[in-house]
Amino acid sequence: MTTPHGYYEVLGVSPSADSDTIHRAFRQLSKTLHPDTTRLPAEEAAKQFHVLCEAYGYLADPHKRQLYDLTLQNDSEVKLDRMSGSVPKSRFVKGRAKKVSTLRPLSGGELFSLILLCGAFLLSLLLVLVLQFAQGRELQIRPSWLMVDDVLGTTNLLIISDVDVATLYNSFK
């Protein structure tokens, strides 16, 4: 079925149109709908131009266009089956609806960015450890809420086990 749907209708092209046809249609419509060149009210022109740009964004990118076409195909199957009163068997696998994956593989630039981010994290962690060691500090730091100042002013680690709370309280008086 090659009737125009959604974005194809906005650009005025058929779903079987090639990328050059889509680009030409976008250029022609953008000249007439651009808020600076149209006679429409500014708000209406901005809305229509935004829809036009969104349609072109989906149809100009081959991957997005393929996903959009799959969505249209699935929607048309559901509409046809609603008319007949049945559910399409192709949309279900063992009683569960199929989900069209929108995940895509990472590009080279995205992978490079992730590698740089992980490298920066590891480098900063190593730098902190080297600075701690160079200053002679302990790598294991006790939280302040575990430290208790006793009467002599020295700091001891508080370990609570089977100690009577009253005995503990009396020892700090």
Secondary structure, 3 states (H helix, E strand, C coil): CCCCCHHHHHHCCCCCCCHHHHHHHHHHHHHHHCCCCCCCCHHHHHHHHHHHHHHHHHHHCHHHHHHHHHHHHHHHHHHHHHHHCCCCHHHEECCEECCCCCCCCCCHHHHHHHHHHHHHHHHHHHHHHHHHHHCCCCCCCCCHHHEEECCCCCEEECCCCCCCHHHHHHHCC
